[in-house]
């Protein structure tokens, strides 16, 4: 079955950078949208960024000009380059894959998350 595995989270100082990676595995034919959302204590879930299979991207206003999403369709992998990190970026970051097409039944999937902590 389809699995999403994130990596790259960690602890950084404000102003630093991290790059998150998410690899989707399984008998995947295609993935319509890949992206990231985040969840911080006391905050609502926020969709951070998405990227379609043909490269169209969208970003939350809070991360525009700081974060960059990209994907490698051949590897079914999506990346999130996070620059100029702020303490308010601290959250669990979760990969998502929407419209996954498999040899049987696809659907929407999400990963278990990776923690990003930004200290002041």
N, C-alpha and C positions, 0 to 999 in steps of 0.2 A: 504494500500500500504506500501511499504518498507520505513522506515525512519531510519536515522542514527543520533544519538544524542551524541555529545562529552561533556566531562566534565574534569575538573582537571587543566585547564589553570590558569594562574595568574602571579603575579609579584614576582620575586625572585632575589637574588643577585648572581653575578657570583660565580660559584663553588657550587651552590645549586642544588637541585633536585626537580623534579615534576613528577607526574605520570598521564598521560592522559588515559582516558577511552572512549570507543565508543561502544554503544549498538545498535545493529540493531534490529528493531522490524517489525513485519508483519508475514504473512503466509509463512515463509521461510523454505524450505527443506534443503538447503545447500548454503554455500558461498565458492567459490573457493579461492579467495584471499582477505584478508583484510589488510589494511595498513594505512599509513599516508603520506600526503604531506604537504609542507608548502609554504607560500607565504609571502615574506617580501617586504616592499616598496623599489622600485628601483631594485628588484631582480627578476630573473626568478623563476617560480614555480619549486620546487625541490621535488622529490619523496624521502622521508626520509627512510622509511622502509616498507617492506611487509612480510606477513606470509601466507603461503598456508594452506589449511585445514588439511594437514598432517604434518604441523610443519616446513616446509622449509622456511628459512628466508633470506632476503636480506637487505642490508643497504647501504645508501649513504656513500661515503668515509668520508665525513665531520662529520659523527656521529658514525662511527665504534668505538667500545670499550667504548663508552659513553652511548649510547642508547640501550635499549633492548626491542624488540617487543615480545608480547606473545598474545595468544588468548584462549578463552574458547568456544569451538564449541557448547557445550550444551546451553550456554547463548547467543550465537551469539555476543560475545563481544571481542573486541581487546584492548590491552593495550600498552602504550608506556612509559616505565620507562626511564626518562631522568636524567642522572647524570652529574656532572661536567659541568654544563651549562655555556655557554659563551654568551657575548652580541650579537655575530653574530647569535645565535640561536633564537633571537627575531623574531617572525613571527606569522601569523595566521596559526594554525595547523588544517588540515582538514582530517577527516576520510574518507576512501574509501572502498567500497566493490565491487569487480569485479567478475562477473559470479555468481550472485545471482539467485538461482533457487527457484521459488515459485509454488504455486498450479495453477497459471495462467501463466503469462509471467513475467519473471524476467529481469535481465539485470545488469547494472552497476549503482552504486549510490554513493553519497557523502554527507557529512554532511555540516552544516552551519559554522562550525569552532569554535575554541576556541583560545583565544589570549594568547601567551606566551611572556612575557617581562622579559628580563634579564638585570639587571643594573650592572654597573661596580663598 
